[in-house]
Amino acid sequence: MEPVLLYGVPQGCSFGSIVALEWLGEPYRLCRINMLKDMESDLYARINPVRETPVLLLEDGTVLTQSAAILQNIATRGISRGLGFAQGTREFDLLNQRIALLTTKYFSAFGPLWHAYKMPGDGPVQSMLRDVGRQSVAKAHAQLEAMLAHGDWIAGSKRTLADAYFIGLARWAKYHRIEEPGAYPRLQRLIERLEADPAVIFAHAIEDERPAISSGGFRGHISLEELHPRLAA
Ligand SMILES: N[C@@H](CCC(=O)N[C@@H](CS)C(=O)NCC(=O)O)C(=O)O
């Protein structure tokens, strides 16, 4: 059976892996995980004891976790399509470096905002967390803006899977209402280009449970329970 991506809602960082699978164009399925309830189950803990999304369940039932590993798995499948590069090449190192940067520094810049979001009430602690988050995201955006002086895409002159992951996180600024219009023009152009991409439009529709038109190899959803027999022993 084709690989299955377990993606998290609401607003999962798994968004980028959906986009990556669409760009790959090979058959895949999706399994929707409500991060507020489904991850508490014993079955989910069997799939990922860390209780996070995304998870890519491979053809042989092996579980692959961590966005960086999932994106590189998809990138390797897409080398002939220019989505990834052979290990040992400069392009591979650059893509690997950019994915590492995004999955660590950029991802964690939003951490304080998510902490504030999940906390009950709205007092001085939440306000302080939002301030810290706003500052750390602004710093990350300034660094990304400077990087984009060397090419239109996150890893230089070509679109790569780093861009797929980037757009899944960049939308969080809007979600947390910390956009700074006009502050990062290159970043803004990249976001607009990516938001117009059919794979990104598809991923939004999937998350929002609206009719979604795949331009890739989407073969439908599968439930967590249906996945059970597919897990490797
Ligand atoms: N380093 C991990 C981070 C995964 C992660 O934190 N995922 C979040 C969603 S973006 C999650 O599943 N959180 C669980 C929760 O909020 O309970 C990766 O890149 O895959």
The ligand as an SDF file (V2000), in Angstrom:
LIG
                    3D

 20 19  0  0  0  0  0  0  0  0999 V2000
   10.3290   18.2410   15.8590 N   0  0  0  0  0  0  0  0  0  0  0  0
    9.0190   17.7210   15.5010 C   0  0  0  0  0  0  0  0  0  0  0  0
    7.9720   18.6080   16.1210 C   0  0  0  0  0  0  0  0  0  0  0  0
    6.6080   18.0060   15.9560 C   0  0  0  0  0  0  0  0  0  0  0  0
    5.5610   18.7700   16.7430 C   0  0  0  0  0  0  0  0  0  0  0  0
    5.8280   19.4300   17.7740 O   0  0  0  0  0  0  0  0  0  0  0  0
    4.3260   18.6740   16.2630 N   0  0  0  0  0  0  0  0  0  0  0  0
    3.2430   19.3640   16.9020 C   0  0  0  0  0  0  0  0  0  0  0  0
    2.3320   19.9860   15.8790 C   0  0  0  0  0  0  0  0  0  0  0  0
    3.1670   21.2380   14.9710 S   0  0  0  0  0  0  0  0  0  0  0  0
    2.4410   18.3810   17.7120 C   0  0  0  0  0  0  0  0  0  0  0  0
    2.1370   17.3050   17.2420 O   0  0  0  0  0  0  0  0  0  0  0  0
    2.1090   18.7770   18.9440 N   0  0  0  0  0  0  0  0  0  0  0  0
    1.3650   17.9380   19.8210 C   0  0  0  0  0  0  0  0  0  0  0  0
    0.4800   18.7180   20.7130 C   0  0  0  0  0  0  0  0  0  0  0  0
    0.3470   19.9030   20.4930 O   0  0  0  0  0  0  0  0  0  0  0  0
   -0.0970   18.1120   21.5960 O   0  0  0  0  0  0  0  0  0  0  0  0
    8.8620   17.6870   13.9720 C   0  0  0  0  0  0  0  0  0  0  0  0
    9.4490   18.5360   13.3070 O   0  0  0  0  0  0  0  0  0  0  0  0
    8.1750   16.7930   13.4600 O   0  0  0  0  0  0  0  0  0  0  0  0
  1  2  1  0
  2  3  1  0
  2 18  1  0
  3  4  1  0
  4  5  1  0
  5  6  2  0
  5  7  1  0
  7  8  1  0
  8  9  1  0
  8 11  1  0
  9 10  1  0
 11 12  2  0
 11 13  1  0
 13 14  1  0
 14 15  1  0
 15 16  2  0
 15 17  1  0
 18 19  2  0
 18 20  1  0
M  END
$$$$
